[in-house]
Amino acid sequence: MSFLKHIDKNIIENLMNSHEFKAWLISRRWFGDKFLLSNLDFYISLEYFEIIAERIFLTIIKISRGEDYEQSYFLPLLYYKNLNQILEKSEKEKDNFIKLTENTFSKKIAITLEKEQKSFTFNLLEAEFTLFFWKNMLFEQEITESFPKLSLKLTLYEEQFQDKENMKKVQNLIEASIYSERYDIILEQLGKGNTTNLLFKLTLINKVEDSEPISYVMKSYKEYSESLEPQTLFVLVKNNYPGAPNIYGTIKLMGKDAIGVYQYIPNQGNVGDIHWNELNEMIYEVFSDPDGDYSKLDETKEISQLIKDYCEATLQVSSEIAESIKKLHHALIFAEDSNYASEVVESDFYLSNYTQKLNLMISDLQYLMKQESENMFYNLPKISSVLIDTKDVLEKFRTEFQKESIDVQPVHQDLHMEQILYEKKNGPYQFYFMDFEGDPQLSLEEKKQKYPTEKDLASYLRSLSYIKFNTLLQYIEKKIVDKEKYVVSEEILYSLFFRKGTREKRKTLDALLRFLNKWEVKIMNKFLKDLNPSITLINYYTIERILHEVQYEMLFRPNKFIIPLLGLQEIIENN
């Protein structure tokens, strides 16, 4: 490892500007503006660079393109020659090796050592995936004492842990930093990797005392900018809202939050899993035979009974969660702080601006599609017509909106089902809302703006559509596609909506689609019955989410492009 002594900022910066590193970087889930930067025509500079614990590279990278684009990210990297060198015993499992390898960038580099050029394989792993990183950042006294010299600062949010339980958890964390040898530590990634920031559950086990293990959530804020989350959680604590985690502290790097330490809330999962699991169990039992006759499965009462039998938890969640969301929205209003006060805006002005914004997004998508080969799936006339029709529907929404004003306030902004954890023992569900950083697709200025509560409702309902179409696609893959023939399941799904005429097992899929639509409507009605929202505003924000999804899938998972496209097509057909 002696060659690391020769690694400096210039070598790392040159490495980062290689096409290989840029391609690896843009594949990261947290990396933004993929649409704008997909051609790799950008430059990476290091705004901050320090090596700690001999092999951890603490960096802030700045992405720039010409004079009109800049974005910075917190990117700690860990060098290793062999994974076994850096892993604790608890981390040496096959699945973890695979995950770490998938999150590693490797490239051969040449370095002059003692007037002789030598080549090395440079393995750089996103450091947060290892206990080595967290133990050094939180519990290595030599490093924590050098924080001021490293432009790092630990900030504690004392208002968040005034009660006995949370005070105990914070004291335990501090004790572990002083007497680290007394504790075993276990690290587990949260969010299945589908989060815009990296989230980990860190559990401390006291080897000396016979006490229960205590867990915390560690969040690495990837986008290096002002974070809204600490202040939002502070508002929720001020309003005595129990359905969100407390934040115990942050590590600021050059004045901005880089790492957050949060209360871990025990839970049984997220509400999306409930919907997905119950729906799929029902579908594969009801439609077990793809050659069966389902022509009689059109009676509303019969379908309603099946949903009642199979989707008991989904129905209960859908009935109860609306009240929790209303309470969340109420708790996000704090009149003493103008940034968290509610307001009233003139609807015509608001919707005109929003319609213009969405039309520009559509135009950008149309331009991107034209850059692809004419033979690409995106350039089929019927797909192009969906985007054209969307502009017409938006204009219809704008001109037919009846109310003269719209209430706006702070909202969650990204309230999809995976952001909502649940716990249920006896009685009603307990819901916990996570991630209050705002919509990851928006700029900081846009995140600071206020929105109608329908923005959150649209995010939630959009999850239903995604579950529905993914279930349909999965059924096609498992039950319809002939494994001995080269058939693309997404092509069958496309044909179901956009091509007329005969096709194998069309009747089964038509019946299944009708069944899924009735499931979605029933769950949607359960959810909306006590909310009385503006359906027009829900449609506006649903379209915005779908356009972001279309853009992402087209660039990085083109085979899944059909899923959000069908959501857009449904809105057009319904309006």
C-alpha positions in Angstrom: 0.0 0.0 0.0 3.1 2.2 0.0 2.2 3.6 -3.4 -0.8 5.4 -1.8 1.8 7.9 -0.4 2.2 9.0 -3.9 -1.5 9.5 -4.6 -2.5 13.2 -4.6 -5.3 15.4 -5.6 -4.1 15.8 -9.2 -3.9 12.0 -9.8 -7.4 11.5 -8.4 -8.8 14.4 -10.4 -7.3 13.0 -13.7 -8.6 9.6 -12.9 -12.1 11.0 -12.3 -12.1 12.7 -15.7 -11.6 9.4 -17.5 -14.6 8.2 -19.5 -14.7 5.0 -17.4 -15.1 6.9 -14.1 -17.7 9.3 -15.6 -19.7 6.3 -16.8 -19.5 4.7 -13.4 -20.4 7.9 -11.7 -23.5 8.5 -13.9 -24.7 5.0 -13.1 -25.0 5.8 -9.4 -28.6 6.0 -8.2 -27.9 9.3 -6.4 -26.3 11.1 -9.4 -28.6 13.7 -10.8 -29.2 15.3 -14.2 -28.6 12.0 -16.0 -30.6 13.3 -18.9 -28.4 16.4 -19.3 -25.0 14.7 -18.8 -25.6 11.3 -20.4 -23.1 12.0 -23.2 -20.3 12.3 -20.5 -19.5 15.8 -21.8 -18.6 17.3 -18.4 -15.6 18.0 -16.3 -15.0 16.8 -12.7 -13.0 19.0 -10.3 -12.1 18.3 -6.6 -13.4 21.1 -4.3 -12.2 19.1 -1.3 -9.7 16.3 -1.0 -8.3 14.7 2.2 -7.0 11.1 2.9 -8.0 9.7 6.3 -7.3 6.4 7.9 -4.7 5.8 5.1 -7.2 4.6 2.5 -10.4 6.8 2.8 -10.5 9.6 0.3 -12.9 12.3 1.5 -13.9 14.3 -1.5 -16.4 16.8 -2.7 -16.5 16.7 -6.5 -17.9 19.5 -8.7 -19.5 18.6 -12.0 -19.4 21.4 -14.5 -20.4 21.7 -18.2 -19.5 24.9 -19.9 -20.5 28.0 -18.0 -24.2 27.2 -17.4 -24.0 24.0 -15.3 -22.5 23.2 -11.9 -23.4 20.6 -9.3 -21.4 19.3 -6.3 -21.5 15.9 -4.6 -20.1 14.4 -1.4 -18.2 11.3 -2.5 -16.1 9.5 0.1 -14.1 6.7 -1.6 -12.2 3.8 -0.1 -9.2 2.2 -1.8 -8.7 -1.5 -1.5 -6.5 -4.1 -3.1 -8.5 -7.0 -1.7 -11.9 -6.8 -0.1 -10.9 -9.0 2.7 -8.4 -6.3 3.8 -11.1 -3.8 4.7 -14.0 -6.0 5.9 -15.0 -7.0 9.4 -16.0 -10.6 10.1 -19.8 -9.6 10.0 -19.4 -8.2 6.5 -17.7 -11.3 4.9 -20.8 -12.7 3.3 -21.3 -13.6 -0.3 -24.2 -11.2 -0.9 -22.1 -8.4 0.6 -19.1 -9.2 -1.5 -21.3 -8.9 -4.6 -22.9 -5.6 -3.5 -19.5 -4.1 -2.7 -18.1 -5.2 -6.1 -21.0 -3.7 -7.8 -20.3 -0.4 -6.1 -16.6 -0.4 -6.9 -14.8 1.5 -9.7 -11.7 -0.2 -11.0 -9.0 1.1 -13.4 -5.4 0.5 -14.0 -3.2 3.6 -13.4 0.5 4.2 -14.0 2.6 6.0 -11.3 6.2 6.8 -11.3 8.0 5.3 -8.3 11.7 5.8 -7.8 12.1 7.0 -11.4 10.3 3.8 -12.7 6.8 3.8 -14.0 4.6 1.1 -12.4 1.0 0.2 -13.0 -1.6 -0.6 -10.3 -5.2 -1.7 -10.3 -7.0 1.1 -8.5 -10.2 -0.2 -6.8 -12.3 2.6 -5.4 -15.5 1.7 -3.4 -18.2 4.1 -2.2 -16.9 4.2 1.3 -20.3 4.3 3.1 -20.9 0.7 2.3 -18.2 -0.4 4.8 -18.0 -0.5 8.6 -14.4 0.7 8.1 -15.7 4.1 7.0 -18.3 4.6 9.7 -16.1 3.4 12.5 -13.4 5.9 11.5 -15.8 8.8 11.0 -17.7 8.2 14.2 -15.6 6.3 16.7 -11.9 6.8 15.8 -10.8 9.4 18.4 -7.7 10.5 16.5 -9.9 11.3 13.4 -12.8 12.9 15.3 -10.4 15.1 17.3 -8.9 16.3 14.0 -12.3 17.3 12.6 -11.6 21.1 12.8 -8.4 20.7 10.8 -10.3 18.7 8.2 -13.1 21.3 7.9 -15.5 18.9 9.6 -17.9 19.8 12.4 -20.2 17.6 14.4 -23.5 19.4 15.1 -25.9 18.0 17.7 -29.6 18.8 17.5 -30.3 18.8 21.3 -34.0 19.7 20.9 -34.5 16.4 19.1 -33.5 14.2 22.1 -34.9 15.8 25.2 -37.0 12.8 26.2 -35.4 9.9 28.2 -35.5 7.3 25.5 -33.7 9.4 22.8 -31.3 10.9 25.4 -30.2 7.3 26.2 -29.6 6.5 22.5 -27.4 9.6 22.1 -25.4 8.9 25.2 -24.9 5.4 24.0 -23.5 6.7 20.7 -21.2 9.1 22.5 -20.0 6.3 24.8 -19.2 4.1 21.8 -17.0 6.8 20.4 -15.0 7.0 23.6 -14.9 3.2 24.4 -15.1 1.7 21.0 -13.5 -1.5 22.1 -16.6 -2.3 24.2 -18.9 -2.5 21.2 -19.6 -4.7 18.2 -21.0 -2.9 15.3 -23.3 -4.3 12.5 -24.0 -2.4 9.3 -27.0 -3.0 7.0 -28.0 -1.0 3.9 -31.6 0.4 4.0 -33.9 1.2 1.1 -32.8 -1.6 -1.2 -30.5 0.8 -2.9 -33.4 2.8 -4.4 -32.7 6.0 -2.5 -31.1 9.2 -3.7 -28.9 9.3 -0.6 -27.2 6.3 0.9 -28.9 5.0 4.0 -27.6 2.4 6.5 -28.7 0.9 9.7 -25.9 0.9 12.2 -26.4 -1.3 15.3 -24.2 -1.0 18.5 -24.0 -4.1 20.6 -22.5 -3.6 24.1 -20.1 -6.5 24.8 -19.7 -5.5 28.5 -23.2 -4.9 29.6 -26.2 -7.2 29.1 -28.3 -4.6 27.3 -30.4 -4.5 24.2 -28.6 -3.5 20.9 -29.4 0.1 19.9 -29.7 0.9 16.2 -29.3 4.2 14.3 -29.8 5.4 10.7 -26.8 6.8 9.0 -27.5 9.0 6.0 -24.9 10.2 3.6 -26.1 13.3 1.9 -24.8 12.9 -1.7 -25.8 16.2 -3.1 -23.5 18.7 -1.6 -25.8 21.6 -1.0 -28.0 23.1 1.7 -30.2 20.4 3.2 -33.9 21.1 4.1 -34.3 18.0 6.2 -32.9 19.0 9.6 -35.1 22.1 9.8 -38.1 20.2 8.6 -37.7 17.6 11.3 -37.2 20.4 13.8 -40.6 21.8 12.8 -42.2 18.3 13.2 -40.7 18.0 16.7 -42.0 21.5 17.6 -45.5 20.4 16.5 -45.2 17.2 18.5 -45.6 15.0 15.4 -44.8 11.3 16.3 -44.7 9.9 12.7 -41.1 11.0 11.7 -37.6 10.2 13.0 -35.6 12.5 15.2 -32.3 13.7 13.9 -29.6 13.4 16.5 -26.8 15.2 14.7 -24.9 15.9 11.5 -21.3 16.0 10.4 -20.9 19.1 8.3 -18.1 19.3 5.7 -17.1 22.9 4.9 -20.3 24.2 6.5 -22.8 21.8 4.7 -24.4 18.6 5.9 -22.5 15.5 4.7 -23.6 12.9 7.1 -26.8 12.6 9.3 -27.3 10.5 12.4 -31.0 9.6 12.9 -33.3 7.7 15.2 -34.0 4.2 13.9 -37.7 3.4 14.0 -38.4 -0.3 14.3 -40.8 -1.3 11.6 -42.3 -4.2 9.7 -41.6 -2.8 6.2 -42.9 -0.2 3.9 -46.5 0.1 2.7 -45.5 -0.6 -0.9 -44.5 -4.1 0.1 -48.0 -4.7 1.5 -49.7 -3.7 -1.8 -47.2 -5.6 -3.9 -47.3 -8.9 -2.0 -51.1 -9.1 -1.6 -51.8 -8.1 -5.2 -49.3 -10.7 -6.6 -50.6 -13.5 -4.4 -54.1 -12.8 -5.6 -53.2 -12.5 -9.3 -51.2 -15.8 -9.4 -54.0 -17.7 -7.7 -56.9 -16.2 -9.6 -55.1 -16.3 -13.0 -53.1 -19.4 -12.3 -53.8 -20.9 -15.8 -52.9 -18.5 -18.6 -55.1 -20.7 -20.9 -58.1 -20.5 -18.7 -61.4 -18.9 -19.5 -61.8 -15.6 -17.6 -64.7 -14.2 -19.6 -67.0 -14.5 -16.6 -64.6 -12.6 -14.4 -66.2 -9.2 -15.1 -68.8 -9.0 -12.4 -67.9 -6.1 -10.2 -69.2 -7.9 -7.1 -67.1 -10.9 -7.8 -63.9 -8.9 -8.3 -64.7 -6.8 -5.2 -65.1 -9.9 -3.1 -61.8 -11.3 -4.4 -60.0 -8.1 -3.5 -61.6 -8.2 -0.1 -60.5 -11.8 0.5 -56.9 -11.4 -0.7 -56.1 -7.7 0.1 -57.2 -7.2 3.6 -54.1 -5.4 4.8 -54.0 -3.2 1.6 -57.6 -2.1 2.2 -56.9 -1.3 5.8 -53.8 0.6 5.0 -55.7 2.5 2.3 -58.4 3.5 4.7 -56.1 4.6 7.5 -53.2 6.2 5.9 -55.0 9.2 4.5 -55.6 10.5 8.1 -51.9 10.1 8.8 -51.0 12.1 5.7 -53.4 14.9 6.7 -51.8 15.0 10.1 -48.4 15.2 8.5 -49.4 18.1 6.3 -50.8 19.9 9.4 -47.6 19.3 11.3 -45.5 20.7 8.5 -47.1 24.2 9.0 -45.3 26.4 11.5 -46.6 29.9 11.5 -43.6 31.3 13.4 -41.3 30.5 10.5 -42.3 32.1 7.2 -40.6 29.2 5.3 -43.1 26.8 6.9 -46.3 29.0 6.8 -49.2 28.2 4.5 -50.2 30.6 1.7 -52.8 31.2 -0.9 -51.9 31.8 -4.6 -53.9 32.8 -7.6 -54.7 29.7 -9.6 -54.5 31.0 -13.2 -51.0 32.3 -12.7 -49.8 29.2 -10.8 -51.2 26.7 -13.4 -50.0 28.7 -16.3 -46.5 28.6 -15.0 -46.8 24.9 -14.2 -48.2 24.0 -17.5 -45.3 25.8 -19.2 -42.8 23.9 -17.1 -44.3 20.5 -18.0 -44.5 21.4 -21.7 -40.8 22.2 -21.6 -40.1 18.8 -20.1 -42.1 17.1 -22.9 -40.2 19.1 -25.5 -36.9 18.0 -24.0 -38.1 14.4 -24.1 -39.2 14.7 -27.7 -35.7 16.2 -28.6 -34.0 13.3 -26.8 -36.0 10.7 -28.7 -35.1 12.2 -32.0 -31.4 11.9 -31.2 -31.8 8.1 -31.0 -31.9 5.8 -34.0 -35.1 5.8 -36.0 -35.4 2.1 -35.3 -35.5 2.6 -31.6 -38.7 1.8 -29.7 -39.1 5.4 -28.6 -39.6 6.7 -32.1 -42.7 4.6 -32.9 -45.5 7.0 -34.0 -47.9 5.9 -31.3 -45.4 6.7 -28.6 -44.7 10.1 -30.0 -48.4 10.8 -30.1 -48.7 10.1 -26.3 -46.4 13.1 -25.6 -48.3 15.3 -28.0 -51.6 14.3 -26.5 -50.2 15.0 -23.0 -49.7 18.7 -24.0 -53.4 18.8 -25.1 -54.5 17.3 -21.8 -52.5 19.8 -19.8 -54.1 22.7 -21.6 -57.5 21.1 -20.9 -56.7 20.9 -17.2 -55.5 24.5 -17.1 -58.5 26.1 -18.9 -61.1 24.0 -17.0 -59.8 24.6 -13.5 -62.6 26.3 -11.6 -61.1 27.6 -8.3 -59.7 31.1 -8.3 -57.1 30.3 -5.7 -54.9 27.4 -4.5 -53.7 26.7 -1.0 -49.9 25.9 -0.9 -47.7 24.9 2.0 -44.6 22.9 2.9 -45.2 19.3 1.8 -43.1 16.1 1.7 -42.7 16.3 -2.1 -41.6 12.7 -2.6 -44.2 10.7 -0.8 -44.1 7.4 -2.6 -44.9 4.2 -0.8 -41.3 3.1 0.0 -40.9 6.3 2.0 -43.7 5.2 4.4 -42.8 2.6 7.0 -45.4 0.8 9.1 -45.7 -1.0 12.4 -48.8 -3.0 13.4 -49.4 -5.0 16.5 -53.0 -4.7 17.7 -55.4 -2.2 16.3 -54.6 0.4 13.7 -51.4 0.8 11.7 -48.7 3.2 12.9 -47.1 5.0 9.9 -43.7 6.7 9.8 -42.7 9.1 7.1 -39.1 9.2 6.0 -36.8 11.4 3.9 -37.8 15.1 4.1 -35.2 16.5 1.7 -37.8 17.3 -1.0 -38.3 16.0 -4.5 -34.9 14.8 -5.8 -35.8 15.9 -9.3 -36.1 19.6 -8.2 -33.5 22.3 -7.8 -32.8 23.6 -4.2 -34.8 26.7 -5.1 -37.8 24.6 -6.2 -37.5 22.4 -3.1 -37.9 25.5 -0.9 -41.1 26.4 -2.6 -44.6 25.5 -1.3 -47.0 23.2 -3.1 -50.6 22.0 -2.9 -51.0 18.9 -0.7 -52.0 17.2 -4.0 -48.4 16.9 -4.9 -47.9 14.3 -2.1 -51.2 12.5 -3.0 -50.1 12.2 -6.6 -46.8 10.7 -5.5 -48.6 8.1 -3.4 -51.2 7.2 -6.1 -48.4 7.0 -8.7 -47.0 4.1 -6.7 -50.3 2.2 -7.3 -49.9 2.5 -11.1 -46.3 1.4 -11.0 -47.3 -1.7 -8.9 -50.1 -2.5 -11.3 -48.1 -2.4 -14.5 -45.1 -4.1 -13.0 -47.4 -6.9 -11.8 -48.8 -7.2 -15.3 -45.3 -7.2 -16.9 -44.1 -9.9 -14.4 -47.1 -12.1 -15.2 -46.3 -11.9 -18.9 -42.7 -12.9 -18.2 -43.7 -15.8 -16.0 -46.9 -17.1 -17.6 -47.1 -15.9 -21.2 -43.7 -15.7 -22.7 -42.6 -18.9 -24.4 -39.1 -19.7 -22.9 -38.0 -21.5 -26.0 -38.7 -18.5 -28.2 -37.0 -15.1 -28.2 -39.9 -13.0 -27.2 -39.6 -9.7 -25.3 -42.3 -9.4 -22.6 -42.3 -5.5 -22.9 -43.3 -5.9 -26.5 -46.3 -8.0 -25.5 -47.3 -5.3 -23.0 -46.9 -2.6 -25.6 -49.2 -4.6 -28.0 -51.8 -5.0 -25.4 -52.3 -1.2 -25.4 -51.2 0.1 -28.8 -51.9 -2.7 -31.3 -55.2 -4.2 -32.3 -55.7 -7.6 -33.8 -55.2 -11.1 -32.6 -52.3 -12.1 -30.4 -51.5 -15.2 -28.3 -53.5 -15.2 -25.0 -54.9 -11.8 -25.6 -58.2 -12.6 -23.9 -56.3 -13.7 -20.7 -54.3 -10.4 -20.6 -57.3 -8.3 -21.4 -59.2 -9.9 -18.5 -56.1 -9.5 -16.2 -55.8 -5.8 -17.2 -59.5 -5.2 -16.4 -59.0 -6.9 -13.1 -55.9 -4.8 -12.2 -57.7 -1.6 -13.2 -60.6 -2.4 -10.8 -58.1 -3.2 -8.0 -56.4 0.2 -8.6 -59.7 2.1 -8.6 -60.9 0.3 -5.4 -57.7 1.1 -3.5 -57.6 4.6 -4.9 -61.2 5.3 -3.8 -60.4 3.9 -0.3 -57.5 6.3 0.0 -59.2 9.4 -1.4 -62.6 9.0 0.3 -61.9 11.4 3.2 -59.5 13.7 1.5 -61.6 15.7 -1.0 -58.6 16.8 -3.1 -58.5 18.4 -6.5 -58.3 15.6 -9.1 -56.9 18.1 -11.6 -54.0 19.0 -9.4 -53.3 15.3 -8.7 -53.2 14.8 -12.4 -50.8 17.7 -12.9 -48.3 16.3 -10.3 -48.8 12.8 -11.6 -47.8 13.8 -15.1 -44.8 15.6 -13.7 -43.6 12.5 -11.9 -44.2 10.3 -14.9 -42.2 12.6 -17.2 -39.3 12.3 -14.8 -39.7 8.5 -14.8 -39.9 8.3 -18.6 -36.7 10.3 -18.9 -34.9 8.1 -16.4 -36.0 4.8 -17.9 -35.3 5.9 -21.4 -31.7 6.7 -20.6 -30.8 3.9 -18.1 -33.4 1.1 -18.3 -34.9 1.3 -21.8 -36.7 -2.0 -21.4 -38.7 -0.5 -18.5 -39.7 2.6 -20.5 -43.1 1.1 -21.2 -44.1 1.2 -17.5 -44.3 5.0 -17.0 -45.5 5.5 -20.6 -48.6 3.4 -19.9 -49.3 5.6 -16.9 -49.2 8.6 -19.1 -51.4 6.9 -21.7 -54.0 6.1 -19.0 -54.3 9.8 -17.9 -54.9 10.8 -21.5 -57.5 8.1 -22.0 -59.3 9.1 -18.8 -59.4 12.8 -19.8 
